[in-house]
Amino acid sequence: MQQFFTNIPEIKYEGPQSQNPFAFKFYDANRIILGKPMKEHLPFAMAWWHNLCAEGTDMFGRETADKSFGCPIGTMEHAKAKVDAGFEFMQKLGIEYFCFHDVDLVPEAEDINETNRRLDEISDYILEKMDRTGIKCLWGTANMFSNPRFMSGAGSSCSAEVYCFAAAQIKKALELTVKFGGKGYVFWGGREGYESLINTDVAFEEQNIARLMKMAVEYGRKIGFCGDFYIEPKPKEPMKHQYDFDAATSIGFLRKYGLDKDFKLNIEANHATLAGHTFQHELRISAINGMLGSIDANQGDLLLGWDTDEFPFDIYETTLCMYEVLKAGGLTGGFNFDAKNRRSSKTFEDMFHGFILGMDSYALGLIKAAKLLEDGRIDENLRKRYADFQSGIGKTIVDGTADLCSLAEHASELGKTSQPQSGKQEYLQSIVNGILFG
């Protein structure tokens, strides 16, 4: 096995006062938070595509980072070198999971049969590493957006042949996920959407996506996949109108087509803000519908209207994220760093700095969110705000014994209504500030 990060030490916890750039300041894996170790609250995963494949290209420029790992890119030798690098990287950071697309693992061939042969070869190699290190697979997925055949979508394609190729990729990616013991399988509809209604049959495309997902569930269960399927909502980019716009839209789709028993949502922070929501909004909507499954831990730039996939550093965001996760009872999945270094951060050291930043940001968010819960003032204010519905006429509304006539009669007896409770938003925000910085 080749080693690539020999000049970088194993990353350990040294505490908030440490100035060591290769040490955790807040992520202390075995620290007990609300009754269990931090690493159990935060099952982190490495995204194969960004960390081992992304070279800093953008629409205006070629690559800036060398991810060849000493081998010709586009070869199986390179694919194996990425495996060596990835497992060395995860071991040095104490990351216990990875996530993958099929074509992250091997170069895609012209013939799908050859691609599948390559996937069989590399998956055997990965499995050896997993057995040796104890590192696990969080979830797998198929890239059905990069190849030109998917220019008009995969499940939403106007071509039956393309639809068949999408099915074939899902079948193989599911088999790999089962082979790796993955906890989940994700559908990210990267081109499942449209640009103009003039040339689009929305109802038909939506139905075809549902058909493909049903086939995936049936096959997955047949081959022993016991985990959750996920939809990862995203509102736009690359398509102007994505069918999986946000959590509420995706939940409506799943229920409409009877997929809600097998699917949950994989919520990405950056996608939430692109949809015009906050990250915590998407988490709350998923949780109250029983569909919060997993998280892509990143953040976007609010000044830019596209998916920048930055490593998370905003502690307000990570604190409010973890507040939602803790109140929901945790995740069935984990926290995948679907994040990449900035174009000018091009060294191996920068790769480690990105993950240290992200892991520390979520660890500090967890610590602060636990303190918000233990403090109790936010929950107490919430209880008081809706106290009207705990007794009297309000209780009859909640328990279902009220009707329009009884409510109208009550209003008539009152003659005029009192004002609702104060929302106390500014006071509550000051509590958050006090917990964060006090």
N, C-alpha and C positions, 0 to 999 in steps of 0.2 A: 504494500500500500504506500502510495506517495504521500508526503506531507508538504503542506503549502504555507503554513502559518507558524513556522518554527521560531520566529522572532517575537511572537505574541504569546504571553503566558496564559495559563488558565485564569479565567475571570472569576474573582472571588469578591465577597462582600467585605467592605472596609469601613462603611458608615458614612454619614453625611459630611464629615469633616475631611474626608480623604480627597486629595487632589491628584491621585493616581488615575490617569486617563483610562487605564485598563483594569478598573475595579468598579463594582456596584456600590452606589451610595445609599440606595434604598431597598434594592431587591435582596432580601435575606431569605433564601429558599425555605428554611426550616423554622422561621419565626412564626409563632402561633398567632393568628388573627381570628377572632370570633370562633375559637375552638378547633381550628385546623391549620396546617402549615400553609404558608404563603404560596408555595408551589402548587398546592391543590386548588387554591382559589384561582391561580393564574397558570393554567396549563398552556405554556407558550409553544408556538410552532413556527418553524422557518418556512417561508414561501420559496419553493425551489426556483420559480421563474424569476423573481426579482434578485434574489441573493446570488444565485449561481449563473444566471443567464443575462440579466440586464447589463448592458454595456454603456449606458449613458447616452444612447441615441435619442434624438428628438426629431420633430418634423423639419428642423432647420439644420441639423448637423449629424455627422457620423459619430461612431462610438468614441468615448473618452477613457473608458475603463477596460483593462485587459482581463477578460474572463476566459482566456484560452487554457489556463492552468497547464501551460507547457505543451499543449497538444493542438493539432490542426482542428479548428472548429468545423463541425459537420461530420465528424468521424465517431465511430464507436469508442475509439481510444479517448477522445475528448469526453464522451458521455461517462465513461468510467472514471476519468479524472475528476469530473464534477461530483460524482458520488464520493470519492475519497475526500475531496475538499469539503463537501457538505457535512459529512459525518465528523470530520476533524473540527469543523467550525462549531457544530452543535455541541460536541463534547466539551469544547473549551468554554462555552457559555452556559453549560448545564441545561440546554434546551432539550426537551424530551420528545418532541413531535416535529413532523414535517408535513407539508401539503404539496400537491403536485398536479400539473396538467400532464396529459400523456406526452405531448411533444416537447415538454420541458426535459424529459428524461432522455430522449434520443432524437437524432435528426430525422425528420419526416421524409420518407422515401416517396417516389412517384407512385409506387404500387403499395396499397394498404397492406397487402400480405407481407411485404418486406418490412414495413413499419412494425407490424405485429411481431414478426420474428425478432426484430431488434428489441422490442419491448419485453419479450420473453427473456432475452439474454440479459438485459440490464436489470430486470426485476429480480432475477436469480442473484445477481451481484449485490443489489440493494438488500435483499433478504439476508444474505450472509452478514452484512454490516449491522443490520437490525438485531440479528441473533447475538452478535458479538458485543454490541454496545447497550442493548436494551432500549434504544430509541425506537419510537413507534410512529405510525401514520395517523394523523388527525383526520384528514379527508383527502379524497382524490376527485378529479374532474377531467373532462375532455375539453381541449381547445377547439371550439367550433366557431372561431371568428377570424383566425389569422389567414388560413388558406383561402385563395381567391374563390374557390367553389362556394364559400359561405358569404359571398358579397351581398346576397339578399336574404341572409339568415340561414339557420340550420333547420330546426323544427318548423320555422315559419317560411321556409324556402318555397319558391314557386316551382321547383324541380323535384320530381319524385326520386331521381337518381341521387341528388344531393341529400335528400331526406334519408335515403338508405345509407349513405356514407356517414351521416350524423349518427344513425342508429348503430352502425358498426363501431364507431369510435366510442360511443357510450358503453356498448357491450364490453369492449376490451378494457376500458378504463374501470368499469365495475369489477371485472375479473381481477385487475391489478389491485384495486382497493381491498377486495376480499383476500387476495394473496398476502397483502401487507397487514391485514387485520385492522383496516381503517375504521374509525368510529363514525364517519359520515361520507356522503357523496353529494357534491354541489353541482347545481345547474346555475351557471352565470350566463344569462342570455346576451352575450356581447353584441350580437347583431339581430336579436329577436325583437324587432321593432320595424318602424317604417319612416320614410321621409316625406311621402306625399300620399294622401288618400285617393288621388286620381288614379293611381295604379295599384291600389292595395285593397284586398278583401280581408278586412280586419277580423271578422267573425271566423272565416275559414282558417286563417293563420293561427288564431288563438286556439281553435279546436285541434289543429294539427300538433301544436306544442303540447297540449294536454294529452293527446294520443301517445306522443313519444314518451312523455313522463310516465304514463301508465304502463307502457311496455317496459320501461326501465325498472319500475317498482316490481313488476311481475318477474322479470328476469333476475333482478337482484335478490329477491326473496328465494327464488328457486335455487340459486347457487350459494345460499347461506349468508347473504348480507343481512345482518340484524340491526344495523345502525339507522340513523336518520338520514333521509334525503333532505337537501336544503335548496331553497331558492335564495339567490343573493340579489336583492333589489338594487336597481340602478336606473336613474331617470333618463339619462341621455348620454351621448358620446360612447360609441360612435354613431348610433342612430339618433335622429332628432326626437323620435317618440319611441321609448322602450315599453314593451308590454309589462315589464316588472318594475314599474316606475318607483314605487316605494313600498313600505311594509303593508300598508292598508290595501293597496292595489293587489299585491301578491297574495295576501290572505284571502281577499275576495275571489281571486282566480282559483286558488286551491280549493276553497269551499264549493265554488260553482261546479268544479269538475270532480269532486269527490276525492281529492288528493290530500286532504288535510289530516288524515290519520297517519300518513307515512311521511309527510313533509313538515319541516320547521323552516325557520329563516336564518340565514347567515348574514348578519348585519354588518355593513362596512361604514365606518365613520365618515369617510370621504364621500361616499355615495349619498349618505343622509343629507349632508349640506348641499350637494348638487341638486337634491330634490326640493330644497328650500326648507328643510327641517333641521332641527338639532339632532345630534347623535342620540341624546337621551330620549328624545321623542320617539325615534324609530325603535329603540330598545323597549320603551314602555308599551307602545302599541303591540309589539310582538309578544311581550310578556303577558299582558292582560288577555290576549287571545290564546295563550298556551302554546305559542309558537316561537319563543326565543330559544334558538339552538346553539349558535356559534357566532363568533365575532372576528371580522378582519380589522385588526388593530392598526390603524393609521390615522392620518388627518390630512385635510386639504388646505389649500390657500384660499381664503374667502375673497381675495382680490382677483382670482382666476376662475374661469368658468369651465374648467376641465379637471380630470382626475389626476392630481399631482402625486398621490400615494406617498406622502411624507412620513417619516418616522414621527410618532406622537411625542409631543413635548409640552402640550397645554395641560397643566395640572387641573384646571377647572374641568376640562373635558374628561380626563381620565377619572377624576373624583366622581363626577356625576354619572359617568358610565358605570363605575363600580358600585355606586349607590343603587342604581337600577338592577344590576346583576345580583347584588346581595339580597335586595328585597324580593327578587324573583326566585331566590333559592339556588342560584348558580346556573351554570350552563351544562347542557348535555355534550357540547363540543368543547371548544377552547378558544384561545386568542392567537390567531394567525397573523404574523407580521407581513401583511400584504403591503410592504413598504420598501422603498428603494432610496439609495443615496442620491443626493443632488448630483447633477451632471458634472460639477467641478470637484465633487468628493469622490476620487477615483482610485484610491489605494485600498489594499487589503485592510489596513488599519482603519480606514473610514467605514468599512463594512462592520467591523466590531464596534466602533463608536456608535453607529446607527442603532444596533441592537441593544447596547448598553443603555443608550438614551431611552429607547422604547420600553425596555424591561423596567428600568428605574421609574419611568413616568407612570406606568401602570401599578408598580409596587407602591409608590407614594399615593397614587389615587386610591388604592385599596386601603391603605392605612388611614387616610383622611375620611373615606366613605364609612369605614367602621366606626370612626369617632362621631360622625354625624348620626349614625344609628344609635350609638351608645348615649349620646347627648340627649336625644329624644325630643327636643323642642320642635323640630319640623313635623314629626309624626303627631305630636300633641296638638299643634296648631291645626293640622289637617283634620284631626278628630273633632275639634271644636268648631271648625268651619262648617262641617256637615252635621252638627249635633241636632238640627231641626228634624232630621230623618231618623233619629233614634227613639223618638217617643211621639205620642199624640198623632195628629193628622199625618205627619211625615212618615211615621212607622207604618200606617195603613197603606201608604204609597209603596213602600219597600216590600211589605209582605204580601202585596197583591189583593188586599181586601177593599181597596178604594175603587171607585168608578167616577166617571165625569160628574154624575149627579151629586155624589157625596162631597167631592172637591168643590164643586160650584156652590153647594149649600154652605160649606165652611167659609168660602170667600164672601158670600153674602152676609154671613153673621159677623165677619170681621169689618165689612164695610170698606176698609182701606188696608193696604198691606204695609208692613214695616220694611225697613231696608235690610238687605242681606248682610251677613257678616263681612267684615273687612278682610280683604285678601292678604294684607300684611306682607306684600311682596318684598318691599325694601327691608323690612325687619328680618325676614327670612334670608335674604341675600347677605345681610350683615352677619348672620349666624354662620353662613358658609364661609365668609371671609375670616371670621374669628377662628373657625376650626382650621382653616388652611394656613393662616399666618399668625395666629395668636400664640 
